Amino acid sequence: MPPTHRRMSQWLWILGKVLLLARVAASVNFFHHRYEELVQALFDVKGACPYITRLYSIGRSVQGRHLYVLEFSDNPGSHEPMEPEFKYVANMHGNEVLGRELLLQLAEFLCEQYQHGNKRVTQLIHETRIHLLPTMNPDGYEVAAAQSQSPLGYLVGRNNANGVDLNRNFPDLNTVMYYNEKQGGPNHHIPLPDNWRSQVEPETFAVIQWMKSYNFILSANLHGGAVVANYPYDKSQEQRSRSVWQAQNSPTPDDSLFQKLAKSYSYAHGTMHQGTNCGDIFPDGITNGASWYSLSKGMQDFNYLHTNCFEITLELSCEKFPPESSLVFEWRKNAEALITYIEEVHQGIKGLVSDDNNNRLAGAVISVKGIAHDVTSGEHGDYFRLLLPGTYTVTASADGYQPQTVTVTVGPAAPTEVHFQLRQSTVDSPRVQKASDRVPNSKALHKKVVPRAAQWETPR
């Protein structure tokens, strides 16, 4: 196809995807929001759609700015059993700003389309509890925004006010996991080291506590500096050579699922799926994190290893701080993908775990034969296990109860409901292995990793 025709085809494809957005785009002001403007925008959406939104703070930054989250739900403020929790996090690096603006636009889009009776958006809000954190690093953003036209703008504002890269600040659970894979041990909900609180920044602490407070099932972390959907693991399993982690594919037990999740975004995006943006080459617009470059103490690996949440990292723009004139076009490229990715939380199996008196069991372990990564039921006894279409052998187990195993077929559409009712054990049964079991020496495994010098210029 001639280049001119190819460009025309791309424009027509994007136009076809965003016809639904035309009315919304015309009513939104596309500009870079400073902190006070961001807060006002969130309150405006809350005021416009008070019955499906809730605005709450998960903590404060080093300089005291609130980390606000806007929730969308038909029952805001409450977890509804069997309804999955989803989150988007943006602006973790203060100078990577497109995700911040996209989440503000997404919030207004969800509000307006719900008011207009859009069936797809209405169903999404009625069946999903959606949490949007537009900025995890508001202090860094303010520094970057003040310097955005400077030649140094590429780096200024990346870190928080203490000069720490927040995507190198989560406890290193990969080392424990890789040890467990070889020596035996839990494959999920890896415990945190005893001194973790003193090792993390206020913003990181707030996000970790947030993860502990909600049973998130699916998530994405929005960055800039490339255009690609990146999936775990970020940290290579190979040993370092001269203090540099070697780039090498490091798949999780859910590698095929993660690839599908990444492709769901890249192929719904205007150009990401082409895989040749920003001078990079990423087939299908996706990459395993460690095969790109190894990253230690990152947030997406932490989600997978410490919680029930499956998270990918979305690199959304070649420019970390794109000009305001490009924001409307970037929104149109990403709007369909942002909605499509949320819908991915509705796949696999889900159900309730209870005892023989119908009391809900929290913390029950859900294991899938052939996939060495378990999930657990939440405090309401409901669980969600993302799976590709296929037939699986699934076991639910809990201390003091007899395990129950079923065979289930998962289709390509809505999740299959599989409920478990566990009977109390009448004889001593093997104890269900929890994440606190068989934890190797924390001092040996939670050593500080010296980042390579080039990490200051990397997107993630």
N, C-alpha and C positions, 0 to 999 in steps of 0.2 A: 504494500500500500504506500503511495507517495506520502512524504511527510505532511504536505498540506492537508490531504484527505485524512491522515491519521489524527492530526490535531483537530480537524473538524469533527471527526468521530468521537474523540474524547470529550469535546465540548457538548455535543449532543447527548452523550451518555450522562454527563453530569447534569445537564439541563433536565433530562428525563427523570433523574433521581430526585430533583429538588423542586419539582412543580408544586408539591404540597407545601413547601416552605416559603413560597413567594410572598404570600400575604404576611407571614410573620417577619420575614427579612425586612420588609418595607417599614415595619413599625418599630424596629430595634435600632438603637444607636450603637454603631460598631466603633468603639474606641477603647483605648487602654485605660482600665479602671485603677486608679490609685486606691489605697486601703479604704478611705472614707467613702469613696464612690462605690467600691465593691460592696461594702456593708449596706449602703443605701439601696443598691440594686437587689440584694438579697431580701431586705425588708420590703421592698416594693413588690417582689414576687409573693412573699408571704402575705402581704396585704391584699393582693389581687386574687389569691387562691387560698383563703384561710382554712378551708375545710379539707384540703388535701395536702397541706404543707405544715412543716414545723421547722423552726430555726433554732438551733442550739449550738453551744460552744463546747468543744472537747478539751479546751485548755487555752493557754496563752503562749505566745512566742517569748524569746529572750527579752525583747523590748516591751512586752506586755500587750501585744495585739492579740485579739481573740482569734482562735482557729474555728471559724464558723462552718457549720454543716447545715445544708438545707435538705430536709427529708420530704419525699413525696410518697403518699400512701392514702388509701381510702379510709384508713384509721390511723392517722399520724400520732406518733407517740407510743404506740403499742405494737408488740410483735403478735401477729396472728399465726397460730400454729398452721403449718403446712405452707406458709407463704415465705419464700426465700428473701434473704437480705442481700442487697447489692450495694457496692460503693464505687465511686470514681474519686480519685485523689489527683490534684493537679498542683503545679507550681512548687514542687518539692525543691527544685533548684530555682532560686529566686529570679534568675535571668532567663529562664525558659518559660515563656509567658503565654503561649498560644492556648495551652490547655486551660489556663485560668479563665480566659475569655470565652472559650468554647463551653465551659460548664455554666457560665453565666447565661450564655445564649440558650443552652439546653434547658436550664431552669425556666426561662421565660417561654420557650417553645412548649414544654410540657404543660405549663399553666395555661397558655392561650389555647392550645389544641384540645385540652380537656374541656375548657369552657366552650369551645366550638363543637364539641361532641365527636371529635375524631375517635373512631372506634378502636383503632390500633393503640393509640395513646391511653384511652380510657381503660382498655383491657390490661395494658401494662401496669398502670397505676393501681388497678384493683387487685392484681395478682402478684405484685412485687412491691417490696419496701425498698425504695431507692434513696441512697444517701450521697450527696454531692459535697465534697470538700474542695472548693475552688483554689485555696492556697494553703499549703502546708508550711510555707516559708514567707510570710508576709514581710518580715524585716528585710530579707534579701531582695525581695521584689522592689521595695522602696529605694534601695541603693541602685539596683539595676535601672529602674525607671528614670532616676535622676541622671544616669550616665548613658542612656540608650543610644545617644548619637555620638558617643566617644569611640575612638579607635579601640579602646580597651573594653568596650561594652560586651564583647564576647565572653569575658570571664567575670566581670564585676557583678556582684550580687548573687553569684552561684551558691555560696555558703550562707549559713545563718549568721546572726550577729556575733556569735562567738568564733566565727571563721571555720565552722565544721560543715563538711559535706554530709547532709542528712541521709543520702543514699549510700553512705559508708558507715552508718552510725547504729545500725540495728545489731543485736547480739548475733554472733556467728554460730548458727545452728547447723550449718552445712558440715562443719568438721565433725560434729557429734553424729550426724546422720551417716556420713561416709564411714565412720568408725563402726556404727551399728550394722551397716550393710555387710561388713566383713566379719565382725565378731559376734553379731547377734544383739538384738535390742529393739526397742520400739521404733516403728516407722512413721509415727505421727505424733503431734502435740509434744514435740521435744521440749523439755523444761528449760527455763532460763537459768543462766549462772547466778549464783548467790549475790554477786555484786553488780548485777546488770543496771540497777537504778543509778548508780554512781557513774556509769560508763556512757549514758545516753544524754542527749540534749533535751531541753524542755519540749520541743516540738515532737521529737521521737517518742518521748515518754507519753505524751498526750495521745499519739496515734496508737501506741501499743495498748494503752488502757482502753482506748476506743474499740480496738479489736477484741479485747477481752469482754467488753460489755455487750457486744452484738455478735450473733452467730452468722457472720458474713459467709456467703457461699461463693460469690464471684466478684472480681474486682479488676480494675485497670488503673495504672499509674501513668499519668500523662506527662510526657517530657518533650524536648525539642532538640534540634541539632542534627536530625536525620529523619527519614520517613520509612518506618519499618515497625512491625509488631514483634516484640521480643518476648520469649517465654522461658521459663526456668529449665534447668538451673542456670543461674548467673555465674556461680563460682565453679571453677574447674575442679574435678576430682583428682587431677594429677598434682604432684608435688611441685613446689616452686623451684625455679632455676635462677639463681642469682637474684633472689628476692622478687622475681617477676612471675606471676601466675601465667602459665602457658595457655593460649587459646585452644580449646579442644571441646568438641561436642560433649555435653554432660546432661544426658536426658534424665528426666524424672520417671518414676514408674507409670506416670500418666502422660507420657510423651505424645502419643497419638492424639489424645484428647486436647492437650495444649496446642498442638499444631492446628487442630480444627478450630479452636477458639481464636487463635491468632489469624487464621485465614478468614474467619467470619468478619473480622474487622477490615482486614486488608482488601478483601474483594468487595466490601460495601463502600469502601473509601474511593474517592475519585481517581487517585493515581497510585496509591500504595502498592496494589497488587502487581503493578508493572515491574517493580523490583529494581528500577534503575534511577531512582531519585537521588539528588544531591551528589552524584558521581559514584554512588555505591552500587553494588550488585547483590540483591537479596532475592533469590527465587521465590516467587509468590508474595514477595513483600514481607516475609517473616524470617526469623532467625532464632536459633537457640542462643541464649545469652552468652554462655561460656565459649561457644564456638566463634562468637564475634570478638569478645575479649572478656577475660575473667574478672569478676567483680565480687569482692568480699563484703559481707555485712549489709547487703542490699535488702530492700523492702519486699520485693516480690518473692524471693526465696524464703524470707521470714514468714510471710503469710502462709505458704504451703507447708512449712515445717512446724509451725507453732499453733496454727488454727485450722479450721475447716475450709478456709478460703483459698480458692484458686485465683491467682493474680498474674496478669501479664503487664508488660511495660509498653506503652505506645509512644513511639517517637513520631511527632506529627508535623514537623516543619524543618526545612533546611536551616532557616534563620531562627536563632534562639529568641530574638526579640523582633518579630516581623513588623513592618510598618502598618499603621492603622489602615491604610488604603487596601491592604490585602486581607483584612479580617473577614469581610463579608464573603470573599471567595473561599477562604479557608473554612468558614462555617459551612458553606455549601458542599465542600468536599467531604466534610466529616459528619454532617448531621445524620444522614442515613446510617452510617457506621456506628455512631454513638447509640442509636436506638437499637440497631440489630444486635450489638454486643450485649446490651442489657437483656435482650430476649434469650440469649444463650444460657441464662441461668435456669431456664425451664427445659431441662433435658435430663435424661438418666432415670434415677429412681428417687422417690421420697416417701416418707411415711411416718408413723408413730410407733414408738416402742413403749410398751406398758407391761405391768405385771399381771398376774391372773386375777387381780382385783380391779383391773383397769386404772391403776395408778400409773401416771406417766413416769418413765425412767430417764433421768438425765445422765449423760456421760456414758451411755451404752456404746459399745464399739461396733461399728458396721464394717465388715471385712468383705472384700470381693476376691474370690479365688483367682489367682494369676496376676493380681495387681498389688504390689507390696506397699500400699499406702492406704491406711484406714481413715475413717472419719468417725465422729461421735455425735450422739444426739444432743440437742440443746437443752436448756433448762425446762422447756415445755414438753420434752420428750420427742420432739420432731427431729428428723434427720433429712439431709439432702445429699445424694451422691451423684455427682455429674459423671455420666458415662456415654460412650458412643453407642449407636445401635448394635445390638447383638444379644446373645443369651449368656447369662451370668449365674454363677453360684454365689449366693450372698448369705452371710452369717451375722446374726446379731448376738452379742454376748455382754454380760455384765456380772460383776462380782456377786456371788450368792444366788445366781440363777443358772438354769440349764440353757445352754446356747440353742438357738434355733436357726436352721439352715433351709433356704428355699432356692428354687431355680426360677429365674425371671427373665423374660424377654423384653428388651428395650427397643422401642420403635424410634423413628426419626423425628417424631413430632413432640407432643407433650410428654412429660415424665410419667413413668409407670408408678402407680401407688402400691407400695409393699409395706404392710403393717406387721409388726412383730409383737407377740404376747409371750413373755418369758415366764416360765414357772420357777418357783423357788427350788433350789437344790435340796434334796433330802439327804444327800451324802456329800462328803467333801469332794469338790470338783476342782480342776485346775484353776488357779487364779488368773483372771484376765490381766494380761500384761498392760500396764499403764505406762505413760511416758516417763514417769518418775522412776520406773524400774530400770536397773542395769545401766545407770548413767555413768560413763567413764569419768575419770578424774578431770574436774572442770578446769583446774589450773593448767593441765597439759593441753586441753583442747580449745580453750578460749584465749589463746595468745593473740596479741595485737599483730595484725598483718600490715606490713609496710606497703603502701600503695605505690604503684609505678608512677613515675613523674608525669607521664602522659595522661593520667587519669583526670587531671585538672581540666583537660580539654575534651574529655569524652562526653557524649550526650547524656548517658544514663546517670 
